[in-house]
Amino acid sequence: MNNYQNEIQRIFNSANSSIKVAVSWFTDELLLENLIERAKQVSVEVLLSSDEVNVLRHRHFRKLIGLGARVQKLGTNNALQGEFMHSKFIIIDEEEAYGGSYNFTSNARSNFENFKLYSQDEVQSLNNNFNDWICRSIDFFADLISPEKIVQEIKRKFAYDEKRHQQLAEEIQNGFKNDEDSIVHYKLEMVKSEVRKEELRTITKSLSTGAIGINENGKVVSNSKNSGYVKPHKFYGGSFLSVFNGKKGPNSYAISFLQKKNIENKYNFIKCRIINDSLICKGIFNTRLSETYTFRVEYRAGEFPQVYILSPNLETSPEIHVYKEGSLCLFYPPDIKWKDTTNIAEYTIPWLIEWIYLYELWKLTGKWEASEEKHHRKYEKV
């Protein structure tokens, strides 16, 4: 737990003539009570975002206004729409300024945040911004006909939202002491989720168009001559899977050896060996946005590679393109005739990395956001 709540109280109490606050979310009751006391002695101006979460403390803002303070709001009501008031700073007596990432919520006390004293060179710029934004803002209560109804609606929506947030919903239904902080936390988590979706969409789109590729260390990078990029393909779902039947061709070891050499020359994060003329490769890939994936690639001449996710355990769904036998279905067989000369390093490995990012996106959206071919029974092997 950080100590910024106490630091902000100290800053409020240090004011001799004026306090200006610009903050996205202001629901910390202790800080609001402190500011109400200061409003009896100094000029107070508060600029908030238009997010309805701030309505949870409408009674405190009424008290501030009753003491002569000014409480305004600016911009859109959703951080994902743009033009959102996302600053967090305080200006004291128009001489000192403090700020950082810290929102004025009790929940923020347990986050990894930053909050600092700005240099004198920055104070005037912040003061100009604040004055400009205040001029363009509206009164906090300008369009609030019934704040209490909004509070109840926020709680109702929160209580019956997605299954992924069922635990928080149960806390509301059972009654918990600090529902304001939990709702703020929930809203912030939703924002983070939306940001993560867009990051994953950008990566998957860039991979599929060749804008980025996979470097030797398994990192997603701007495409270059040496990086692996995704060959055109469609994901497939069904039961079409070749099973190694124990038979080996006359050149099976040599073919496996060449595939092994190609993979290890291109990627450092994959280690391979040949067992009974079959190529067995294992690697670890970190998306940097979520979990670390351990995978295994098996290949024998005359068949196409079989790719398995060893960890984490995959969710079960026909939408994620995994054969019922457990191998990933990375391409549609009628589109690509796999040959012994088809390079696993250039085809299978980039497809695998793309699949991992798409799977992460699917967990957030419930939709496979890539070119795909639905299961056709005529390609099924029993």
C-alpha positions in Angstrom: 0.0 0.0 0.0 1.4 3.4 -1.0 1.2 6.5 1.2 -0.2 9.0 -1.4 -3.5 9.4 0.4 -1.6 10.9 3.5 0.6 12.9 1.2 -2.4 14.5 -0.6 -4.0 15.4 2.7 -0.7 17.1 3.7 -0.7 19.0 0.4 -4.3 20.1 0.9 -3.5 21.3 4.4 -0.5 23.3 3.2 -2.6 25.7 1.0 -2.9 29.3 2.1 -5.2 30.7 -0.6 -6.2 28.2 -3.2 -6.5 24.5 -4.2 -7.0 23.4 -7.7 -7.7 19.7 -8.3 -7.9 17.9 -11.7 -8.5 14.2 -11.4 -10.4 11.6 -13.4 -12.0 9.8 -10.5 -12.6 11.3 -7.1 -14.3 8.9 -4.7 -11.9 8.7 -1.7 -14.2 9.8 1.2 -11.3 10.8 3.5 -9.8 13.1 0.8 -13.2 14.6 0.1 -13.9 15.3 3.8 -10.4 16.9 4.0 -11.1 19.1 1.0 -14.5 20.1 2.4 -12.8 21.3 5.6 -10.3 23.3 3.5 -13.0 24.9 1.4 -14.1 26.7 4.6 -10.8 28.6 4.5 -9.4 28.7 1.0 -10.6 28.8 -2.6 -11.3 25.3 -4.0 -11.8 24.3 -7.7 -12.3 20.6 -8.7 -12.2 19.4 -12.3 -13.5 15.8 -12.9 -14.0 13.5 -15.8 -17.6 13.0 -16.9 -17.5 9.3 -15.9 -20.7 8.6 -13.9 -18.6 6.8 -11.2 -17.9 10.2 -9.8 -21.7 10.6 -9.1 -21.2 8.0 -6.3 -19.9 10.9 -4.2 -22.4 13.5 -5.3 -23.3 14.4 -1.7 -19.7 15.4 -1.0 -19.6 17.6 -4.1 -22.8 19.3 -3.0 -21.2 20.2 0.3 -18.2 21.6 -1.5 -20.4 23.8 -3.7 -22.3 24.9 -0.7 -19.1 26.2 0.8 -18.4 28.2 -2.3 -16.1 25.7 -4.1 -16.4 25.1 -7.8 -16.9 21.5 -9.0 -16.9 21.0 -12.8 -16.6 18.1 -15.3 -15.0 17.9 -18.7 -15.0 15.6 -21.7 -16.5 12.3 -22.6 -17.8 9.8 -20.0 -15.7 6.9 -21.3 -11.9 6.6 -21.3 -12.1 4.7 -24.6 -14.0 7.4 -26.5 -11.2 10.0 -26.6 -11.4 13.5 -25.3 -11.5 12.0 -21.8 -10.3 14.1 -18.8 -7.5 11.8 -17.6 -5.2 14.2 -15.7 -4.4 13.8 -12.0 -2.7 16.8 -10.4 -3.1 19.5 -7.7 -2.0 23.1 -7.8 -1.5 24.8 -4.5 -1.6 28.7 -4.2 -0.8 28.7 -8.0 2.9 28.1 -6.9 3.3 24.4 -6.4 2.0 21.5 -8.4 1.8 17.8 -7.6 0.6 14.8 -9.7 1.2 11.5 -11.4 -0.8 8.4 -12.0 -2.7 8.4 -8.7 -6.5 8.7 -8.9 -8.2 9.9 -5.8 -9.8 6.6 -4.8 -9.2 4.4 -1.9 -8.5 1.5 -4.2 -5.6 3.4 -5.7 -3.8 3.2 -2.3 -3.0 -0.5 -3.1 -1.7 0.1 -6.6 1.7 0.7 -8.0 1.4 4.4 -8.6 3.5 7.6 -8.9 2.9 11.0 -7.4 5.5 13.8 -7.4 6.2 17.5 -7.0 6.5 19.2 -10.4 9.3 21.5 -11.2 8.7 25.3 -11.2 8.9 25.3 -15.0 6.0 22.9 -15.2 3.7 24.7 -12.7 2.7 27.6 -15.1 1.9 25.1 -17.9 -0.3 23.0 -15.6 -2.0 26.1 -14.3 -2.7 27.3 -17.9 -4.1 23.9 -18.8 -6.3 23.9 -15.7 -7.7 27.3 -16.4 -8.4 26.5 -20.1 -10.1 23.2 -19.2 -12.2 24.9 -16.5 -13.4 27.4 -19.1 -14.5 24.6 -21.3 -16.1 22.5 -18.6 -19.7 22.4 -17.3 -21.1 22.3 -13.8 -20.9 18.8 -12.3 -24.7 18.8 -11.7 -25.6 20.5 -14.9 -27.2 17.4 -16.5 -27.9 15.4 -13.3 -31.6 15.3 -12.7 -31.5 12.5 -10.1 -28.0 11.6 -8.9 -29.3 9.0 -6.5 -31.0 7.1 -9.4 -27.7 7.1 -11.3 -25.9 5.7 -8.2 -28.5 2.9 -8.0 -28.2 2.2 -11.7 -24.4 1.9 -11.4 -24.8 -0.6 -8.7 -27.5 -2.5 -10.6 -25.3 -2.7 -13.7 -22.3 -3.7 -11.7 -24.2 -6.4 -9.9 -25.4 -8.1 -13.0 -22.5 -7.7 -15.4 -20.4 -10.4 -17.1 -19.7 -13.8 -15.6 -16.0 -13.0 -15.4 -16.9 -10.4 -12.7 -19.3 -12.7 -10.8 -17.3 -12.6 -7.6 -17.6 -8.8 -7.4 -21.3 -9.0 -8.2 -21.8 -11.3 -5.3 -20.1 -8.9 -3.0 -22.5 -6.2 -4.0 -25.6 -8.5 -3.6 -24.4 -9.6 -0.2 -23.6 -6.0 0.8 -20.1 -4.8 1.4 -18.8 -1.8 3.1 -17.0 0.0 0.4 -19.0 -0.5 -2.8 -17.7 2.8 -4.3 -14.1 1.6 -4.3 -15.1 -1.8 -5.7 -17.1 -0.2 -8.5 -14.2 2.1 -9.4 -11.8 -0.9 -9.4 -14.2 -2.7 -11.6 -14.5 0.2 -14.1 -10.7 0.5 -14.2 -10.4 -3.2 -14.9 -12.9 -2.9 -17.7 -10.8 -0.1 -19.2 -7.7 -2.2 -18.9 -9.5 -5.1 -20.6 -10.5 -3.0 -23.5 -7.0 -1.6 -23.9 -5.6 -5.2 -23.9 -8.2 -6.2 -26.6 -7.0 -3.5 -28.9 -3.3 -4.3 -28.3 -4.0 -7.9 -29.2 -6.1 -6.9 -32.3 -3.2 -4.7 -33.4 -0.7 -7.5 -33.0 -2.8 -10.2 -34.7 -3.6 -7.9 -37.6 0.0 -6.9 -38.0 1.1 -10.5 -38.0 -1.4 -11.6 -40.6 -0.5 -8.7 -42.9 3.2 -9.2 -42.6 3.8 -5.8 -40.9 5.5 -7.6 -37.9 7.2 -11.0 -37.5 8.9 -13.3 -35.0 12.6 -12.8 -34.3 15.1 -15.4 -33.2 14.2 -14.9 -29.5 10.5 -15.3 -29.9 9.7 -11.6 -29.7 7.2 -9.8 -31.9 9.2 -7.2 -33.9 8.9 -5.1 -37.0 9.3 -7.4 -40.0 12.7 -7.8 -41.4 14.6 -10.1 -43.7 15.4 -12.5 -40.9 12.1 -12.5 -38.9 9.4 -15.1 -39.4 6.1 -13.7 -40.7 2.7 -15.3 -41.1 2.1 -17.0 -44.5 -1.5 -16.6 -45.8 -3.8 -19.3 -44.4 -7.1 -20.0 -42.8 -7.6 -21.6 -39.4 -9.5 -24.9 -39.5 -11.6 -26.8 -37.0 -12.5 -30.5 -37.1 -11.1 -33.9 -36.7 -8.8 -34.1 -39.7 -5.5 -35.2 -38.2 -2.8 -37.5 -39.6 -1.6 -40.0 -37.0 1.9 -41.4 -37.1 1.5 -45.0 -38.0 5.0 -46.2 -37.2 6.0 -46.4 -40.9 9.2 -44.5 -42.0 10.2 -43.5 -45.5 13.7 -44.1 -46.8 14.6 -40.4 -46.3 12.6 -39.7 -43.1 15.7 -39.0 -40.9 17.3 -36.7 -43.5 14.0 -34.7 -43.9 13.6 -34.4 -40.1 17.2 -33.3 -39.8 16.8 -30.5 -42.4 13.6 -29.3 -40.7 15.4 -29.3 -37.4 18.3 -27.3 -38.8 16.0 -24.7 -40.3 14.1 -24.3 -37.0 17.2 -24.0 -34.9 18.9 -21.6 -37.3 15.9 -19.3 -37.2 14.7 -19.5 -33.6 16.7 -19.6 -30.3 13.6 -20.2 -28.2 12.9 -23.7 -29.7 15.0 -26.8 -29.0 14.7 -29.9 -31.2 15.7 -33.5 -31.3 15.1 -36.5 -33.5 13.6 -39.6 -32.0 13.0 -42.7 -34.3 13.2 -40.4 -37.3 10.5 -38.1 -35.9 11.3 -34.5 -35.2 10.3 -33.4 -31.6 10.6 -29.6 -30.8 9.7 -27.8 -27.6 9.6 -24.1 -27.0 8.4 -21.4 -24.6 6.7 -18.2 -25.8 5.8 -15.2 -23.7 3.2 -12.8 -25.2 4.2 -10.1 -22.7 0.5 -9.3 -22.4 -0.6 -12.4 -20.5 0.6 -15.9 -19.9 3.7 -17.8 -20.9 3.0 -20.7 -23.3 4.9 -24.0 -23.5 4.4 -25.9 -26.8 5.5 -29.0 -28.6 5.9 -29.7 -32.3 6.0 -33.2 -33.7 6.8 -34.0 -37.3 7.4 -37.1 -39.4 8.2 -37.1 -43.1 5.0 -37.7 -45.1 2.7 -36.1 -42.6 2.1 -32.5 -41.6 3.3 -31.2 -38.2 1.3 -31.6 -35.1 1.4 -28.8 -32.6 0.4 -29.0 -28.9 0.1 -26.4 -26.2 1.5 -28.1 -23.0 0.8 -25.2 -20.7 -1.4 -23.4 -19.7 -4.4 -25.6 -20.0 -6.6 -24.5 -22.8 -10.3 -23.7 -22.5 -12.5 -26.2 -24.3 -14.4 -24.7 -27.3 -14.9 -25.6 -31.0 -14.2 -22.0 -31.8 -10.5 -22.0 -30.9 -9.4 -24.3 -33.7 -8.0 -27.3 -31.9 -8.5 -30.8 -33.3 -10.4 -33.1 -30.9 -7.2 -35.1 -30.6 -5.5 -32.0 -29.0 -3.3 -30.7 -31.8 -3.9 -27.1 -33.1 -5.5 -26.9 -36.5 -3.4 -24.1 -38.0 -4.4 -24.4 -41.7 -7.2 -25.6 -43.9 -5.9 -28.8 -45.6 -7.6 -28.3 -49.0 -5.8 -24.8 -49.3 -2.3 -26.0 -48.5 -0.9 -29.3 -49.6 1.8 -30.0 -47.0 5.0 -31.4 -48.5 8.2 -32.7 -46.9 9.9 -29.5 -48.3 7.3 -27.2 -46.7 9.4 -25.3 -44.1 8.1 -25.7 -40.5 10.2 -22.7 -39.4 8.5 -20.4 -42.0 5.0 -21.8 -41.9 4.1 -23.7 -38.7 6.0 -21.6 -36.1 4.6 -18.2 -37.2 1.1 -19.7 -37.4 1.5 -21.0 -33.9 2.5 -17.6 -32.5 -0.4 -16.0 -34.3 -2.7 -18.7 -32.9 -1.6 -17.9 -29.3 -2.4 -14.2 -29.7 -5.7 -15.0 -31.2 -6.5 -17.4 -28.4 -5.7 -14.6 -25.9 -8.0 -12.3 -27.7 -10.7 -15.0 -27.9 -10.6 -15.3 -24.1 -11.6 -11.7 -23.9 -14.1 -11.4 -26.7 -15.5 -14.9 -27.2 -14.8 -14.5 -31.0 -12.0 -15.9 -33.2 -11.0 -12.8 -35.0 -9.1 -14.3 -38.0 -9.7 -15.9 -41.3 -11.1 -19.4 -40.7 -12.8 -22.3 -42.3 -15.6 -24.1 -40.4 -15.5 -27.8 -40.0 -16.4 -29.9 -43.0 -17.2 -33.6 -42.4 -15.7 -34.8 -45.7 -12.2 -34.0 -44.4 -12.8 -35.9 -41.1 -10.8 -39.0 -40.3 -12.2 -41.4 -37.7 
